[in-house]
Amino acid sequence: MAKNFHEQYEREELPLPPDRSTGLVFTAIALIVAYLWRNDQTVMTVAVALAGILGVVSLVIPIAIRPLNIVWMKFALLLSKVMNPIVMGILFLIAIVPAGLLMQVVRDPLRRRRPTGDTYWISHQKLDSASMKNQF
């Protein structure tokens, strides 16, 4: 591809977050799951054990969390490709469409409404040559 274009259409690769922080986030999520399902002994035990393992591994050898970090980042990119159009569509329907409908009711900038009268000519004030000097 020619390099003389102003815009670059290639996406640069997003850097991964640190492995340790990803491991700690998953540890916190496992602890939250354990707290929410504290009445179910099986789910709580598995979640606490997983939180302990993830916490120790992410603090001692964070490089072991790298595959989880990569999968989580790919999931985040996929989720952004799905959610961004949905969110933008909702914003369009909430903000732009009502504003456009209101403008069509209140204003007529294209003069699409037919004038009431004998002619379609738009009346304007008479211009004199003095008003045409120093236009810029």
HELIX and SHEET records of a PDB file:
HELIX    1   1 ASP A   19  LEU A   36  1                                  18    
HELIX    2   2 GLN A   41  VAL A   60  1                                  20    
HELIX    3   3 PRO A   62  ILE A   65  5                                   4    
HELIX    4   4 ARG A   66  LEU A   91  1                                  26    
HELIX    5   5 PHE A   92  ILE A   96  3                                   5    
HELIX    6   6 VAL A   97  VAL A  106  1                                  10    
HELIX    7   7 SER A  129  MET A  132  5                                   4    
END                                                                             
